[in-house]
Structures are given as C-alpha cells and as structure tokens.
Amino acid sequence: MLIAAKKKYDIQKLKGLHSAEFEMKDLGAARKILGMEIIRERERRKFFLSQRSYFQKVLARRRSMTGYVFTVGGSVVSWKATLQPMVTLSTTEAEYMALTEAPKKGFG
C-alpha cells in the first residue's frame, strides 16, 4: 500500500490505524509504483511520476530492420541484417540510414 499526504502527521495516523488491524511493514519511501518512477523535490514540496523506462522500451521495439547483401557474379559473398541502433521518424529516414551504412561495410 502506498500512503501519500501533505502532512507527515496524517501518514503516521493512517499507518497507526492500519497497523492496529493488520500486520504491516514500513518499506520506506517509494521509488516506483505501477512501473512508474517517483521523483521527489522535497525542497519545493513536489513530486512527479515518470514513465521514461516504459517509453524507452516502446521505442526500442519500434526500431527498423536494416541490412545489406553483397553479390559477385550473382553469388552472395557477404550479408548482414540487424535492428537499427536508433529510432527513425520515417521509412525514408530508415532507408537513408541503411544506404549510408552499406558502403561503410563494403569498403571498410
């Protein structure tokens, strides 16, 4: 259970009421809840919820596949297919990135 209030007294009062009825253990200040990071600015008396880690996972799944195939006389001599190291905003941008990577591999 996560308890939040403006005054510490209110938190202590609620914890006291619950601990009289239930076995409780204080785990200290929460850092995460429901997969969201809790960010506190105690001096400004504010807190924020961040979904940064979830958003990064979503972006990682949205990366495009890029690759190349080098042939000589109709036979494949080299090929590679990987997820792009970054997220592109359009298929044109993804194709441009693939186009610039292939010569680096062929002449490198």
C-alpha positions, 0 to 999 in steps of 0.5 A, a space after each residue: 500500500 502506498 500512503 501519500 499526504 501533505 502532512 507527515 502527521 496524517 501518514 503516521 495516523 493512517 499507518 497507526 490505524 492500519 497497523 492496529 488491524 493488520 500486520 504491516 511493514 514500513 518499506 520506506 519511501 517509494 521509488 516506483 509504483 505501477 512501473 512508474 518512477 517517483 521523483 521527489 523535490 522535497 525542497 519545493 514540496 513536489 513530486 512527479 511520476 515518470 514513465 521514461 523506462 516504459 517509453 524507452 522500451 516502446 521505442 526500442 521495439 519500434 526500431 527498423 530492420 536494416 541490412 545489406 547483401 553483397 553479390 559477385 557474379 550473382 553469388 552472395 559473398 557477404 550479408 548482414 541484417 540487424 535492428 537499427 541502433 536508433 529510432 527513425 521518424 520515417 521509412 525514408 529516414 530508415 532507408 537513408 540510414 541503411 544506404 549510408 551504412 552499406 558502403 561503410 561495410 563494403 569498403 571498410 
